[in-house]
């Protein structure tokens, strides 16, 4: 005796095959969504990117959606005409952290989720004070290193780690002073370490990451290479972008140029 389920399975394939087909269709739709989001993002339409992904996040629970939400939230904040207050920044960075934490729960090795989780740790800690940043520094570095083990050509992770190295090198004397009071094993780095990561990021994605060019200028200044520092200062000044972070970076390099 032939049952209805037998006919269904014969006509349409096994349940497993149908599930596989549905998964392929869903992944294809998610790829289309990511392509739309990336196009909006690369056209500096950060709020629209955030809105598009936010409306679909419950449909496509995937690390590649979650880290893009965090990235869009971050750049949407930096592109505001006026810098938000500390409380609003904390709210925004905490929202970012929630996105990437969800992504890491799905795939703890995802390079972009690791990178953006490290960035969230750094940003939230620095909102408190430099002591908190230094206490959290080993953890954020761990996430950047984890990202680069998975994806050595991740330019965002290279920039983030380069900035981390610069900040630690720049606070060397301060860290030494606090060593016995706060640290058993203090974070350590050099301007040369910072430079290697920042230059690699610039090689991977040239003239596109404002903070990378800013910290290259600062790094070369610290290494007393005035010509290279001036070159990256000019690159920051010529950068096409909007928002308080862009204006702050341009003002900072103008001050650097006066000191060269």
Backbone bond lengths (Angstrom), bond angles and torsions (degrees), N, CA, C in turn:
res aa  C-N    CA-C-N  psi(-1)  N-CA   C-N-CA  omega(-1)  CA-C   N-CA-C  phi
1 X - - - 1.472 - - 1.531 108.59 -
2 X 1.333 114.84 129.26 1.461 120.12 -179.50 1.516 109.81 -91.03
3 X 1.316 114.96 128.63 1.466 120.04 -179.85 1.522 109.90 -96.17
4 X 1.314 116.03 160.82 1.473 121.08 179.84 1.521 111.18 -57.21
5 X 1.335 116.86 -42.99 1.460 120.60 -178.58 1.518 111.83 -62.43
6 X 1.355 116.31 -33.89 1.461 119.74 178.69 1.519 110.17 -65.99
7 X 1.344 116.54 -43.13 1.462 121.00 178.27 1.517 109.97 -62.24
8 X 1.341 116.41 -43.29 1.470 121.22 -178.28 1.525 110.22 -62.30
9 X 1.329 115.63 -43.86 1.459 119.71 -178.43 1.518 110.86 -66.73
10 X 1.334 117.35 -39.62 1.464 121.25 -179.85 1.512 111.11 -66.96
11 X 1.335 117.63 -40.75 1.463 122.16 -176.10 1.517 112.17 -75.18
12 X 1.286 116.39 -39.01 1.464 119.63 -169.37 1.524 114.07 -112.32
13 X 1.328 117.58 -4.24 1.455 119.52 -178.06 1.512 110.11 94.79
14 X 1.307 116.46 171.52 1.457 121.20 -178.10 1.519 110.85 -67.82
15 X 1.339 114.81 160.51 1.463 119.98 176.72 1.520 110.76 -59.25
16 X 1.343 115.67 -38.22 1.463 119.80 179.23 1.521 111.04 -62.44
17 X 1.345 116.49 -39.89 1.468 120.49 179.53 1.518 111.02 -65.70
18 X 1.331 115.63 -40.08 1.467 119.99 178.73 1.523 110.06 -64.53
19 X 1.333 116.23 -42.63 1.466 119.90 177.93 1.519 110.94 -61.49
20 X 1.327 115.98 -40.13 1.470 120.14 179.07 1.516 110.78 -64.21
21 X 1.334 116.13 -40.91 1.459 120.81 179.18 1.524 110.75 -63.67
22 X 1.332 115.87 -43.84 1.465 120.01 178.83 1.523 111.08 -62.59
23 X 1.336 115.96 -37.13 1.461 120.22 178.98 1.524 110.80 -65.85
24 X 1.334 116.20 -40.69 1.467 120.66 178.14 1.522 110.49 -63.00
25 X 1.331 116.21 -42.95 1.467 120.83 179.41 1.523 110.29 -63.07
26 X 1.334 116.30 -44.41 1.467 119.81 -179.50 1.525 111.31 -63.80
27 X 1.336 117.03 -40.95 1.467 120.31 178.45 1.520 111.17 -64.36
28 X 1.334 115.97 -36.85 1.463 120.01 177.84 1.526 110.86 -65.04
29 X 1.331 116.02 -42.20 1.464 120.28 177.81 1.527 110.73 -65.75
30 X 1.338 116.55 -37.57 1.463 119.89 178.02 1.526 110.74 -66.70
31 X 1.328 116.63 -38.53 1.468 120.13 176.98 1.524 110.88 -61.28
32 X 1.331 116.19 -39.54 1.473 120.17 177.42 1.525 110.37 -63.93
33 X 1.329 116.01 -42.22 1.468 120.85 178.69 1.528 110.52 -61.92
34 X 1.325 116.86 -44.63 1.465 121.10 179.68 1.520 110.76 -63.08
35 X 1.333 116.60 -40.62 1.469 120.07 178.70 1.527 110.85 -61.75
36 X 1.340 116.82 -42.45 1.476 120.75 177.23 1.529 110.68 -63.09
37 X 1.331 115.22 -45.06 1.470 120.02 -178.71 1.523 110.95 -63.47
38 X 1.327 116.89 -42.44 1.468 120.37 -179.28 1.521 111.50 -65.50
39 X 1.323 116.18 -37.23 1.472 119.19 178.16 1.527 110.63 -64.60
40 X 1.324 116.45 -44.12 1.466 120.23 176.94 1.524 110.63 -61.78
41 X 1.328 116.37 -44.83 1.464 120.82 -177.83 1.523 111.12 -61.90
42 X 1.316 117.36 -45.59 1.466 120.49 -177.07 1.531 112.41 -72.06
43 X 1.331 115.76 -10.88 1.466 120.74 172.09 1.526 111.41 -99.89
44 X 1.333 115.68 17.68 1.472 123.21 176.49 1.523 113.34 63.27
45 X 1.323 117.12 23.72 1.465 120.84 178.26 1.534 108.43 -97.38
46 X 1.314 114.23 70.37 1.465 120.67 -170.47 1.526 112.61 -70.54
47 X 1.310 116.72 -40.03 1.470 119.28 -179.86 1.521 110.81 -65.41
48 X 1.347 116.42 -40.39 1.460 120.53 177.94 1.526 111.04 -65.70
49 X 1.335 116.33 -37.57 1.468 120.49 177.01 1.520 110.19 -62.62
50 X 1.307 115.64 -45.49 1.463 121.94 -179.82 1.523 110.67 -61.49
51 X 1.318 116.30 -42.15 1.465 121.15 -179.76 1.528 111.00 -65.95
52 X 1.338 116.28 -45.15 1.468 121.07 -179.33 1.526 111.25 -60.40
53 X 1.317 116.56 -49.47 1.462 120.21 -178.58 1.526 111.87 -69.94
54 X 1.334 116.23 -37.05 1.456 120.52 -179.31 1.515 112.88 -62.61
55 X 1.344 116.01 -33.54 1.469 120.14 179.72 1.529 112.21 -73.44
56 X 1.331 116.95 -19.02 1.463 120.51 -174.70 1.529 113.96 -112.31
57 X 1.332 116.79 -1.89 1.464 118.94 -171.95 1.527 112.86 -62.13
58 X 1.324 118.31 -31.19 1.462 120.37 179.07 1.522 112.07 -76.91
59 X 1.330 116.19 -21.77 1.465 120.71 177.42 1.519 110.88 -79.70
60 X 1.330 115.63 -41.69 1.466 120.95 -177.49 1.531 109.45 -119.19
61 X 1.303 116.18 85.35 1.466 120.18 178.56 1.529 107.99 -83.12
62 X 1.330 114.70 91.78 1.464 120.50 -173.05 1.530 108.87 -143.02
63 X 1.337 118.56 143.60 1.471 120.45 -179.74 1.524 113.76 -54.77
64 X 1.340 117.38 -35.59 1.464 120.21 -177.90 1.526 112.72 -70.75
65 X 1.314 116.58 -19.08 1.468 120.55 172.00 1.529 109.29 -82.05
66 X 1.323 115.96 -44.43 1.466 120.10 -174.89 1.527 112.73 -64.35
67 X 1.347 118.13 -43.77 1.468 117.06 -178.65 1.523 111.07 -70.53
68 X 1.318 117.09 -30.62 1.472 119.08 176.14 1.530 111.16 -67.85
69 X 1.325 116.78 -33.67 1.465 119.71 174.46 1.527 110.31 -63.01
70 X 1.326 116.56 -44.40 1.470 120.37 178.90 1.523 110.79 -63.06
71 X 1.320 116.68 -45.32 1.464 121.38 179.41 1.526 111.40 -60.16
72 X 1.335 116.57 -44.40 1.466 121.05 -179.65 1.519 111.25 -65.55
73 X 1.335 116.02 -40.24 1.464 121.05 178.01 1.528 110.26 -61.62
74 X 1.320 116.36 -41.48 1.467 121.98 -178.85 1.523 111.05 -64.63
75 X 1.321 116.21 -52.19 1.462 119.36 -177.09 1.527 112.00 -71.54
76 X 1.322 116.91 -28.98 1.459 119.17 174.59 1.525 110.35 -63.92
77 X 1.323 116.26 -37.35 1.468 121.10 176.83 1.523 110.97 -66.81
78 X 1.344 116.76 -48.23 1.466 120.53 -177.79 1.523 112.68 -64.74
79 X 1.334 116.65 -24.77 1.470 119.91 -176.84 1.527 113.51 -86.45
80 X 1.335 117.62 -1.91 1.464 120.06 177.50 1.526 109.77 -63.46
81 X 1.324 116.34 148.34 1.466 119.55 -177.22 1.527 111.95 -67.58
82 X 1.324 117.05 -31.80 1.466 121.25 177.69 1.522 109.77 -124.16
83 X 1.313 115.82 141.96 1.464 120.43 -179.38 1.528 110.06 -67.65
84 X 1.336 117.14 127.79 1.465 119.25 178.59 1.526 111.34 -65.98
85 X 1.324 115.08 161.66 1.457 119.89 175.40 1.517 111.26 -70.50
86 X 1.304 115.55 169.47 1.464 121.71 -175.73 1.526 112.08 -58.10
87 X 1.318 117.34 -41.58 1.465 121.02 -177.65 1.522 111.05 -65.05
88 X 1.343 116.65 -43.75 1.466 119.73 179.27 1.524 111.00 -66.75
89 X 1.332 116.72 -39.93 1.467 119.49 177.57 1.528 110.67 -61.30
90 X 1.316 115.82 -41.67 1.465 119.58 179.13 1.525 110.58 -62.04
91 X 1.335 116.60 -40.87 1.464 120.95 178.36 1.525 110.78 -62.40
92 X 1.331 116.07 -44.88 1.467 120.70 -178.77 1.529 111.70 -66.60
93 X 1.328 117.11 -44.03 1.468 119.86 -179.16 1.529 111.31 -69.60
94 X 1.328 116.76 -31.97 1.465 120.18 176.14 1.524 110.24 -67.98
95 X 1.334 116.87 -38.34 1.468 120.97 175.09 1.527 110.15 -60.83
96 X 1.326 116.19 -45.46 1.467 121.26 176.38 1.521 110.90 -56.17
97 X 1.313 115.42 -47.58 1.462 120.37 -177.53 1.530 111.11 -60.95
98 X 1.328 116.08 -37.32 1.460 120.16 177.60 1.518 112.17 -62.12
99 X 1.328 116.63 -40.52 1.464 120.18 178.02 1.526 111.28 -61.52
100 X 1.335 116.35 -52.14 1.473 117.81 -174.98 1.527 111.98 -71.75
101 X 1.315 116.57 -27.37 1.462 118.79 175.23 1.526 109.96 -64.17
102 X 1.337 116.02 -40.71 1.467 120.17 176.50 1.526 110.43 -62.74
103 X 1.330 116.39 -39.48 1.458 120.00 177.85 1.518 112.25 -64.89
104 X 1.328 116.57 -41.78 1.465 120.62 -180.00 1.525 111.95 -67.43
105 X 1.317 117.00 -29.31 1.465 119.77 176.78 1.523 111.06 -66.26
106 X 1.339 116.28 -27.34 1.466 121.08 177.34 1.524 111.81 -85.58
107 X 1.330 116.63 -34.24 1.470 121.08 -179.85 1.524 108.40 -154.02
108 X 1.321 115.89 98.40 1.469 120.25 -175.30 1.525 112.85 -71.42
109 X 1.343 117.31 -10.02 1.463 120.77 179.22 1.527 112.47 -97.78
110 X 1.321 118.20 -3.17 1.463 120.66 -176.89 1.528 109.93 -60.23
111 X 1.337 116.33 118.75 1.468 121.18 -172.15 1.519 112.50 -62.35
112 X 1.321 117.09 -42.10 1.465 119.37 -178.06 1.522 112.05 -71.78
113 X 1.331 117.08 -35.97 1.469 119.19 175.08 1.527 110.54 -64.49
114 X 1.342 116.74 -41.85 1.469 120.09 177.31 1.524 110.84 -60.94
115 X 1.337 116.01 -44.52 1.467 120.51 -179.32 1.515 111.39 -60.66
116 X 1.324 116.08 -49.81 1.461 119.24 -175.79 1.523 112.15 -71.96
117 X 1.330 117.08 -26.63 1.464 118.48 174.29 1.527 110.04 -67.70
118 X 1.322 116.29 -40.81 1.463 120.05 175.78 1.516 112.35 -61.64
119 X 1.331 116.48 -41.71 1.468 120.93 178.28 1.530 110.28 -61.81
120 X 1.332 116.69 -42.61 1.471 120.13 178.13 1.527 111.19 -60.74
121 X 1.328 116.74 -43.32 1.470 120.61 178.43 1.524 110.05 -58.96
122 X 1.339 116.31 -47.38 1.467 120.36 -179.47 1.526 112.01 -62.27
123 X 1.319 116.39 -46.68 1.469 120.29 -176.17 1.524 111.34 -65.70
124 X 1.320 117.02 -44.98 1.467 120.12 -179.31 1.526 111.30 -66.41
125 X 1.326 116.47 -38.73 1.467 119.68 179.41 1.522 111.25 -66.74
126 X 1.328 116.89 -42.22 1.464 120.10 -178.56 1.524 111.65 -67.73
127 X 1.337 117.11 -26.00 1.464 119.55 174.72 1.529 110.97 -63.38
128 X 1.331 115.96 -30.29 1.466 119.67 179.48 1.530 109.91 -75.84
129 X 1.312 116.23 -65.56 1.468 121.94 177.05 1.525 108.60 -179.32
130 X 1.317 115.62 172.69 1.463 120.29 -176.67 1.527 111.55 -66.85
131 X 1.323 117.32 -30.27 1.460 120.01 177.96 1.530 110.38 -62.85
132 X 1.332 115.62 -44.01 1.464 119.98 179.73 1.526 110.45 -64.76
133 X 1.342 115.65 -39.77 1.468 118.62 178.59 1.526 110.42 -60.87
134 X 1.325 116.61 -44.21 1.463 120.25 -179.93 1.529 111.71 -64.46
135 X 1.326 116.98 -36.41 1.467 119.64 178.55 1.528 111.22 -67.20
136 X 1.342 115.91 -35.20 1.463 120.48 -178.67 1.530 112.76 -87.40
137 X 1.338 116.54 -11.04 1.470 120.69 -174.12 1.529 113.90 -55.13
138 X 1.331 120.69 -43.57 1.469 119.03 178.77 1.529 113.15 -60.84
139 X 1.336 116.56 -34.13 1.464 119.87 -179.51 1.521 111.26 -70.97
140 X 1.329 117.24 -45.61 1.468 119.12 179.36 1.525 110.34 -63.54
141 X 1.334 116.70 -41.06 1.470 119.50 177.65 1.527 110.94 -60.00
142 X 1.317 117.09 -40.38 1.462 120.87 179.43 1.529 110.94 -57.74
143 X 1.341 116.39 -41.77 1.468 119.71 179.73 1.526 111.50 -68.70
144 X 1.333 117.83 -39.12 1.470 120.08 177.53 1.527 110.70 -63.94
145 X 1.326 116.66 -43.21 1.460 120.65 179.23 1.526 110.98 -65.02
146 X 1.308 116.15 -39.35 1.465 120.65 178.28 1.527 110.36 -62.50
147 X 1.325 116.06 -40.50 1.469 120.39 177.79 1.519 110.90 -62.53
148 X 1.327 116.80 -42.21 1.463 120.76 -176.41 1.523 112.39 -75.04
149 X 1.310 118.15 -24.18 1.470 120.46 172.71 1.526 109.37 -66.24
150 X 1.337 116.07 -41.71 1.466 120.86 178.85 1.519 111.59 -73.79
151 X 1.337 116.37 -40.72 1.468 121.55 -175.68 1.528 109.70 -140.35
152 X 1.339 117.71 88.33 1.474 120.86 -177.44 1.527 114.04 -61.01
153 X 1.332 117.28 -20.77 1.464 120.88 -178.66 1.530 112.87 -99.65
154 X 1.315 116.45 22.04 1.460 120.35 178.01 1.530 108.33 -78.89
155 X 1.339 116.21 102.49 1.468 119.23 -173.02 1.529 112.22 -67.44
156 X 1.320 117.87 -30.12 1.467 119.86 178.35 1.527 110.33 -65.97
157 X 1.321 116.53 -42.18 1.466 120.49 177.40 1.523 110.89 -65.66
158 X 1.342 116.95 -38.22 1.472 120.43 177.82 1.531 110.64 -62.40
159 X 1.329 116.28 -45.33 1.464 119.65 178.31 1.527 110.93 -61.72
160 X 1.333 116.32 -47.61 1.467 120.46 -177.84 1.527 111.30 -61.20
161 X 1.336 116.70 -42.91 1.460 119.65 179.95 1.527 110.89 -70.76
162 X 1.335 116.86 -35.57 1.464 119.96 176.09 1.519 112.03 -61.72
163 X 1.336 116.29 -42.98 1.467 120.69 177.47 1.528 109.94 -64.77
164 X 1.325 116.10 -42.16 1.476 120.99 177.67 1.529 109.74 -57.22
165 X 1.327 116.82 -48.73 1.472 121.06 -179.32 1.528 111.11 -61.73
166 X 1.346 116.15 -41.44 1.463 119.54 179.63 1.523 110.71 -62.25
167 X 1.325 116.43 -46.14 1.464 119.71 -177.21 1.525 111.51 -63.42
168 X 1.318 116.70 -41.36 1.468 120.03 178.55 1.524 110.48 -65.50
169 X 1.339 116.46 -44.04 1.469 120.15 178.58 1.524 111.06 -63.06
170 X 1.329 116.00 -39.17 1.462 120.86 -177.03 1.528 112.05 -70.67
171 X 1.337 116.02 -22.24 1.468 120.47 179.66 1.524 111.80 -104.68
172 X 1.315 116.86 20.94 1.465 120.87 -173.16 1.527 112.73 -53.69
173 X 1.328 116.76 -51.22 1.471 120.30 -178.06 1.521 111.64 -65.54
174 X 1.338 116.04 -38.85 1.461 121.64 178.75 1.531 110.16 -63.86
175 X 1.343 115.82 -42.20 1.469 120.28 179.32 1.524 110.57 -63.98
176 X 1.326 116.45 -42.69 1.460 120.40 178.29 1.529 111.30 -59.68
177 X 1.321 115.46 -39.79 1.462 120.52 -179.52 1.531 110.61 -63.82
178 X 1.353 116.42 -34.80 1.462 121.04 -177.41 1.521 113.02 -90.56
179 X 1.320 116.96 -4.61 1.463 120.69 -168.90 1.523 113.18 -52.16
180 X 1.298 117.78 -50.65 1.461 120.04 -176.67 1.524 112.69 -73.68
181 X 1.347 115.92 -28.12 1.469 119.76 -176.54 1.528 112.33 -79.22
182 X 1.347 117.39 -37.36 1.462 120.93 -172.16 1.523 112.79 -118.23
183 X 1.322 117.48 -40.41 1.458 121.22 -169.75 1.521 112.52 -109.56
184 X 1.308 115.06 136.89 1.458 120.31 165.15 1.530 108.32 -86.93
185 X 1.347 114.26 -40.17 1.466 120.23 179.03 1.529 107.52 -133.14
186 X 1.328 118.12 90.09 1.467 121.25 -173.05 1.526 112.48 -69.68
187 X 1.351 117.53 152.68 1.465 120.06 174.92 1.521 110.13 -63.19
188 X 1.314 115.73 146.90 1.456 119.58 -176.46 1.524 109.57 -142.19
189 X 1.329 116.09 141.18 1.461 120.81 175.15 1.521 108.43 -166.54
190 X 1.334 115.89 179.25 1.464 121.57 -179.54 1.522 109.54 -134.86
191 X 1.331 115.58 163.76 1.465 119.92 174.97 1.527 110.46 -63.32
192 X 1.328 116.62 -33.04 1.468 120.15 178.67 1.532 111.20 -64.64
193 X 1.341 116.50 -39.57 1.468 119.90 175.60 1.520 110.69 -62.25
194 X 1.323 115.38 -45.19 1.466 120.18 178.53 1.516 110.59 -58.34
195 X 1.325 115.83 -46.68 1.462 121.08 -177.20 1.524 111.68 -59.97
196 X 1.322 117.28 -41.18 1.466 119.84 -177.68 1.527 111.50 -62.31
197 X 1.328 117.27 -41.40 1.468 120.49 179.24 1.530 111.34 -71.08
198 X 1.314 116.91 -42.58 1.465 120.82 -178.72 1.524 111.07 -65.48
199 X 1.318 117.26 -40.80 1.467 120.37 178.58 1.525 111.27 -66.72
200 X 1.328 116.42 -37.26 1.471 119.18 177.60 1.520 110.54 -65.12
201 X 1.321 117.59 -41.04 1.462 120.78 176.64 1.522 110.69 -61.50
202 X 1.327 115.87 -42.59 1.468 120.26 -179.57 1.528 110.72 -65.23
203 X 1.306 116.37 -35.35 1.466 121.13 177.01 1.528 110.89 -65.76
204 X 1.331 116.08 -39.72 1.461 121.17 -178.45 1.522 112.68 -73.72
205 X 1.344 117.11 -34.14 1.472 121.07 -174.35 1.526 108.26 -145.89
206 X 1.342 117.02 73.98 1.474 121.13 -169.76 1.527 114.72 -68.50
207 X 1.338 114.43 138.91 1.473 122.95 172.13 1.523 113.90 59.03
208 X 1.317 117.29 25.73 1.467 120.04 -176.14 1.524 114.25 -120.44
209 X 1.330 117.52 -22.81 1.465 120.41 -176.80 1.526 108.42 -106.97
210 X 1.319 115.76 105.61 1.468 121.33 -174.34 1.524 112.10 -56.32
211 X 1.320 117.37 -47.77 1.470 120.26 -176.97 1.524 111.18 -64.40
212 X 1.315 116.97 -31.89 1.462 119.43 178.31 1.525 110.55 -64.80
213 X 1.332 116.34 -44.94 1.465 120.30 179.59 1.529 111.14 -67.84
214 X 1.331 116.69 -37.83 1.465 120.81 177.41 1.527 110.81 -60.09
215 X 1.328 116.26 -47.30 1.466 118.84 -177.53 1.521 112.56 -75.47
216 X 1.320 117.96 -23.34 1.462 119.38 170.37 1.528 109.78 -64.69
217 X 1.331 116.39 -43.00 1.470 120.32 177.12 1.527 110.65 -60.66
218 X 1.329 116.85 -44.94 1.465 121.00 -179.25 1.529 111.29 -66.62
219 X 1.319 115.56 -38.04 1.457 120.47 -178.99 1.528 111.11 -67.41
220 X 1.331 116.08 -46.08 1.468 119.38 178.76 1.528 111.27 -64.28
221 X 1.327 116.53 -35.52 1.468 119.29 175.88 1.532 110.14 -61.94
222 X 1.328 116.39 -44.92 1.464 120.45 179.87 1.528 111.55 -63.38
223 X 1.338 116.22 -31.72 1.467 121.29 179.10 1.527 112.21 -88.42
224 X 1.340 115.49 4.68 1.472 122.79 176.18 1.535 113.16 63.60
225 X 1.329 115.33 33.38 1.465 120.87 172.76 1.528 106.99 -103.86
226 X 1.321 116.10 84.88 1.466 121.66 -172.73 1.519 112.40 -64.31
227 X 1.324 116.83 -37.24 1.466 119.92 -177.98 1.525 111.12 -63.81
228 X 1.338 116.40 -47.48 1.466 120.00 179.25 1.526 110.95 -67.38
229 X 1.327 117.04 -38.86 1.466 120.63 178.27 1.519 110.56 -60.66
230 X 1.326 116.65 -44.58 1.468 121.01 179.73 1.521 110.99 -63.93
231 X 1.325 116.53 -37.43 1.466 120.24 -179.84 1.529 111.02 -61.42
232 X 1.314 116.76 -44.16 1.465 119.20 -179.95 1.526 112.04 -76.71
233 X 1.311 117.30 -27.90 1.468 119.55 172.26 1.525 109.99 -60.21
234 X 1.322 115.99 -45.09 1.472 120.13 179.47 1.526 110.78 -64.75
235 X 1.333 116.67 -36.60 1.467 119.97 178.50 1.528 110.83 -62.99
236 X 1.325 116.76 -38.55 1.468 120.56 177.89 1.524 110.33 -66.91
237 X 1.322 117.15 -43.76 1.467 121.23 -179.61 1.522 111.05 -62.46
238 X 1.334 116.81 -35.58 1.467 121.28 -178.78 1.527 112.90 -83.76
239 X 1.322 117.32 -6.44 1.465 121.54 -176.96 1.525 110.76 -61.86
240 X 1.331 115.84 131.87 1.461 121.42 178.97 1.525 109.16 -91.72
241 X 1.301 116.15 110.51 1.452 120.28 -179.97 1.511 109.92 -169.74
242 X 1.318 116.53 176.80 1.458 120.01 -178.96 1.521 109.26 -141.43
243 X 1.315 115.14 161.71 1.454 120.83 177.91 1.519 112.14 112.98
244 X 1.316 115.02 164.58 1.470 119.90 -175.27 1.524 111.98 -63.21
245 X 1.341 118.30 -33.95 1.466 120.49 -178.24 1.520 111.27 -65.94
246 X 1.328 116.57 -37.13 1.468 120.98 177.47 1.520 109.79 -64.96
247 X 1.326 116.46 -45.76 1.467 120.21 -178.69 1.529 111.17 -65.52
248 X 1.333 117.11 -39.01 1.467 120.16 177.71 1.526 111.07 -63.48
249 X 1.327 116.62 -41.92 1.468 120.57 -179.93 1.520 110.70 -64.45
250 X 1.327 116.77 -41.84 1.468 120.14 -179.27 1.527 111.18 -66.43
251 X 1.310 116.74 -38.37 1.462 119.64 177.21 1.528 110.55 -66.85
252 X 1.322 116.33 -38.28 1.466 119.78 -179.80 1.526 111.12 -63.94
253 X 1.335 117.41 -42.79 1.475 117.88 -179.10 1.526 111.60 -73.00
254 X 1.316 117.49 -27.46 1.477 118.78 174.12 1.528 109.84 -62.39
255 X 1.313 116.12 -39.41 1.468 120.20 177.27 1.530 111.15 -68.05
256 X 1.327 116.50 -37.37 1.469 119.96 177.23 1.521 110.40 -62.77
257 X 1.332 116.72 -43.25 1.466 120.58 -179.73 1.527 111.53 -59.12
258 X 1.321 116.61 -35.37 1.466 120.10 178.94 1.525 112.05 -68.82
259 X 1.322 116.42 -21.89 1.466 120.74 -176.54 1.529 113.22 -95.84
260 X 1.323 116.81 -7.21 1.472 119.51 -177.60 1.525 111.48 -79.37
